[in-house]
Amino acid sequence: MSSRLRDILFSSFMLGVNLLLWRQSLKPEYADIQAQDYGFSPNFFPQILLSIWAVICVVLIVRALLIEDTKQPAPLWGRLLSAFILTGVYVLLVGQIGFLLASIPFAGAFMLLFGYRKPIVIAAVTVIFPIATWWIFTEILKIYLPISPWFTRF
């Protein structure tokens, strides 16, 4: 399969999934729910993410149509399987030890898994990104993420 056809098929599939999720977010049972009296419905933030996702899919389809077809190296199936396993462990840990404590090692492990090797950048991203994400969700959006059983705040 050519890289162009692969990109078009994958991006079209992801756009289809996006449209199904968008349709789900428009169901009337979500319209009357107010999340924590903050003024937004629970589907507000997911719809923002779905919109970004749709734009990215369209850009990828247009890009695939415009660029020259190239030969791609074989996929690294071991890394892909490792990423799925790592993500599964992360999902399980979020419920057990909380978002922040699970996200910090996950971010670092994922960067190492895919070959990033600059220690200062890895350390900074591993700590700053999960903390910033947690702070934006809990303090700005008032969407409370799973907390640790050992700490009352995070």
C-alpha positions as CSV (number, residue, x, y, z in Angstrom):
1,M,0.0,0.0,0.0
2,S,1.3,3.4,-0.9
3,S,1.9,6.0,1.8
4,R,-0.6,8.3,0.1
5,L,-3.4,5.7,0.1
6,R,-2.6,4.7,3.7
7,D,-2.8,8.3,4.9
8,I,-6.0,9.0,3.0
9,L,-7.7,5.7,4.3
10,F,-6.5,6.2,7.9
11,S,-7.5,9.9,8.1
12,S,-10.9,9.2,6.5
13,F,-11.5,6.4,9.0
14,M,-10.5,8.6,11.9
15,L,-12.8,11.4,10.5
16,G,-15.6,8.9,10.3
17,V,-15.0,7.9,14.0
18,N,-14.9,11.6,14.9
19,L,-18.3,12.2,13.2
20,L,-19.8,9.3,15.1
21,L,-18.5,10.6,18.4
22,W,-19.7,14.2,17.5
23,R,-23.2,12.8,16.8
24,Q,-23.1,11.0,20.1
25,S,-22.2,14.3,21.9
26,L,-25.3,15.9,20.4
27,K,-27.8,13.6,22.1
28,P,-30.5,15.4,24.0
29,E,-29.8,13.7,27.3
30,Y,-26.6,15.7,27.6
31,A,-28.3,19.1,27.0
32,D,-29.8,19.5,30.5
33,I,-26.8,18.4,32.5
34,Q,-24.8,21.2,34.0
35,A,-21.3,20.1,35.2
36,Q,-20.7,21.4,38.7
37,D,-22.7,24.6,38.2
38,Y,-19.9,26.0,36.0
39,G,-22.1,26.9,33.1
40,F,-20.9,24.4,30.6
41,S,-22.5,21.1,29.6
42,P,-20.4,18.0,30.0
43,N,-19.9,17.7,26.2
44,F,-18.4,21.2,25.9
45,F,-14.7,20.2,26.3
46,P,-15.1,16.9,24.3
47,Q,-16.7,18.9,21.4
48,I,-13.6,21.2,21.4
49,L,-11.3,18.2,21.2
50,L,-13.5,16.6,18.5
51,S,-13.4,19.8,16.4
52,I,-9.6,19.9,16.6
53,W,-9.5,16.2,15.7
54,A,-11.7,16.8,12.7
55,V,-9.5,19.7,11.5
56,I,-6.4,17.6,11.8
57,C,-8.0,14.7,9.8
58,V,-9.0,17.1,7.0
59,V,-5.5,18.6,6.9
60,L,-4.0,15.1,6.7
61,I,-6.3,14.1,3.9
62,V,-5.5,17.3,1.9
63,R,-1.8,16.9,2.6
64,A,-1.9,13.2,1.4
65,L,-3.6,14.4,-1.8
66,L,-1.0,17.1,-2.5
67,I,2.3,15.4,-1.6
68,E,4.3,13.0,-3.7
69,D,3.9,9.3,-2.9
70,T,7.0,7.9,-1.0
71,K,8.2,4.5,0.1
72,Q,7.8,4.1,3.9
73,P,9.9,1.9,6.2
74,A,8.2,-1.1,7.8
75,P,6.3,-0.3,11.0
76,L,7.9,-1.0,14.3
77,W,5.3,-3.5,15.7
78,G,7.2,-4.1,19.0
79,R,7.0,-0.4,19.8
80,L,3.3,-0.2,18.8
81,L,2.5,-3.2,21.0
82,S,4.5,-1.7,23.9
83,A,2.7,1.6,23.5
84,F,-0.7,-0.3,23.7
85,I,0.4,-2.1,26.8
86,L,1.8,1.0,28.4
87,T,-1.4,2.9,27.7
88,G,-3.5,0.0,29.2
89,V,-1.4,0.0,32.4
90,Y,-1.7,3.8,32.5
91,V,-5.5,3.6,32.2
92,L,-5.6,1.1,35.1
93,L,-3.3,3.2,37.2
94,V,-5.2,6.4,36.8
95,G,-8.1,4.9,38.7
96,Q,-5.9,3.4,41.4
97,I,-3.3,6.1,42.1
98,G,-4.8,9.2,40.5
99,F,-4.2,11.2,37.3
100,L,-1.1,13.1,38.4
101,L,0.8,10.2,39.9
102,A,0.0,7.9,36.9
103,S,0.7,10.6,34.3
104,I,4.2,11.6,35.4
105,P,5.8,8.2,34.8
106,F,3.6,7.5,31.8
107,A,4.8,10.6,30.0
108,G,8.5,9.8,30.6
109,A,8.1,6.1,29.7
110,F,6.3,7.1,26.4
111,M,9.0,9.5,25.4
112,L,11.7,6.9,26.1
113,L,9.8,4.2,24.3
114,F,9.7,6.3,21.1
115,G,13.3,7.2,21.2
116,Y,13.6,10.7,22.7
117,R,16.8,10.8,24.6
118,K,17.5,14.4,25.9
119,P,17.3,14.0,29.7
120,I,16.6,17.6,30.5
121,V,13.7,17.8,28.1
122,I,12.4,14.4,29.2
123,A,12.5,15.5,32.8
124,A,10.8,18.8,32.1
125,V,8.1,17.4,29.9
126,T,7.5,14.5,32.3
127,V,6.8,16.8,35.2
128,I,5.5,20.0,33.6
129,F,3.0,18.6,31.1
130,P,1.0,16.4,33.6
131,I,1.0,19.1,36.2
132,A,-0.1,21.8,33.7
133,T,-2.8,19.5,32.4
134,W,-4.0,18.7,35.9
135,W,-4.0,22.4,36.9
136,I,-5.9,23.5,33.7
137,F,-8.6,20.8,34.3
138,T,-9.1,21.2,38.0
139,E,-8.5,25.0,38.4
140,I,-9.7,26.5,35.2
141,L,-12.2,24.1,33.7
142,K,-13.4,22.8,37.1
143,I,-13.2,19.2,35.7
144,Y,-11.9,17.1,38.5
145,L,-9.6,14.3,37.5
146,P,-9.1,11.1,39.6
147,I,-7.2,11.8,42.8
148,S,-4.6,9.7,44.6
149,P,-5.8,7.8,47.7
150,W,-2.7,9.1,49.5
151,F,-3.1,12.8,48.8
152,T,-6.3,14.8,49.2
153,R,-5.5,17.5,46.6
154,F,-4.2,15.5,43.7
